[in-house]
Every structure is written in structure tokens, then in C-alpha cells.
Amino acid sequence: MACRPVVALIAVAILVGAMAVEAQISCSQVVSYLFPCLGYVQGIQPLTSSCCNGVRSLNAAARSREDRQTTCNCLMRTAAGVQGIQPGLISGIPGKCNVAVPYPINPSADCSRIN
């Protein structure tokens, strides 16, 4: 009979773990979707359909709050490590590609506040 509380505790832990939501998108996927935009955000190439297609695909893939926060955090880290990126060009991509992104894209975004 002493095993019942332990079994119940394990069952509760499993249920709580199953309810936790994790991001389904990785930073490497984010970078892969947006790689065609690199020349544009550095100001050395025009905006391409490949870039817009990547933005559309990423927006569709980042469905949950966790996915959007992962995307935001990845963009912040990646952009900080690439020279020549022009924040004004980055923030304008969704509008130029006719993609409705549900949060602002800028270097000072607070990714924890994205819904």
C-alpha cells in the first residue's frame, strides 16, 4: 500500500510534463527560412521572392506563443552576430512581402512579451 502515493505522484508528474508546451520550431529552422533575406538586410541585394517565401513559411510554422518567442530570440541572437544588418530593413520585410506578422520586428523587441 505504501507504493500508491508514489505511483500517484509519478502519474501527476507525467501529466504536468505532458501539459507543458514547448516550441516546435528551432533556431536552425528559423535561420534556414530567413537565410535568403541576408543580402537584403545587409543592404547589398534587393528583396527577393525567396526571402518573402521564407518569411511566409516561417510565419506559418511559428504557430504557438512558444514558437514565436523562439523565433524572436533566435532573430535577436543571430542578428547580433552578423555584421552589416540594417534593422530598418528587417522590420520592413513583412510589409513588403505582404505577410501579417503578429508582433513588431525590431532589435529592441522584448521576446518574452510576444503572445
N, C-alpha and C positions, 0 to 999 in steps of 0.2 A: 504494500500500500504506500510505502514511502516514495515510490517511483512516480506516482501520479502527479504530484506537484512539479516534479522535474519535467515530466512529459508535457504537462500543460504549459510550463514556462517555455519550453522549446517550441511548442506549437505557436504560442503568441509571438515569439521572436521571428519565426518563419513568416507569419502573416504580416508583421510590421515590416520586415525586409521586403516582402513581395509588394507592399503598398508604396514603397519608396520609388520615386520616379527618377530615372537617370537619363541624361542626354543620350540620344540615339545617334547624334552626329559627332564626328571627331574633328579636331583641329586640322588634321591632314586632309580630311574631306573638304573642309572649308577652303583651305589653300588650293586644293585641286580645282574646285568650282571657280575660284576667282583668279587663278593664275593668268588666264587670257586678258585680264584687266591691268596687269602690272605695267606695261608700257604706257597705257593711258594715264594711270595715276601718277606716273613719274613725269608726265608731260612730254613724252618722246614719240608717242604714237597716237593715232586717232582712236576714238571709241569704236570697237568692233562688234559685230553681231555675236561673235564667240564670247565676248565679255558679257553682253546682255543675256545671252543664253545661260551662262554660268550663274549670273545674278538671279535669274528666274528659277533655275534649278535649285540653287541654294535656298531661296526664299520658300520654295515648295517643300524642301527637305526639312527645314527648321520649323517643325510644326508646334512643338511644345515650348513652354517657357524655358525649360532647361536647355533645349536645343538653341533657342535664340540667345540665351545668356552665354552658352558655349561659343556660339558664333561670334558674338560681340567680344568676348575675352580673347578669342583667337585673333580676331582682326586687330585688336589693340596691341597684342604682343608681337604679331607679325609685322605690322606697320612700323612699330618702334625699331625693328631690326633691319629695315630696308631703307637705304638712303635715297633721297630724292622724291619721296612720296609727297604729293601735294594734297593736304586734307580737303581743300575746296573741291578738288576734282573727285575725290572719293565720295563726298556727301552728295554730289550731283548725279552720280551714276543711276540710282534707282529712277529718278525722274526722267532722265534722258533715255532710259531703257523701258519706260512705262511699266515699272514694277512698283507696286504699292508695298513698301516695307513698313511694318507696323511700329517702327521706332526710329528715332533720328540716328544718323550715321555721322559721327564726328569724333575727333580724338579725345574730347573731354567727356564722352558719354559715360554714365555710371551703369555698367552692365548689370549690376545687382538690382536695378530698378526696372529692368525690362520685363514686361509681362508676357 
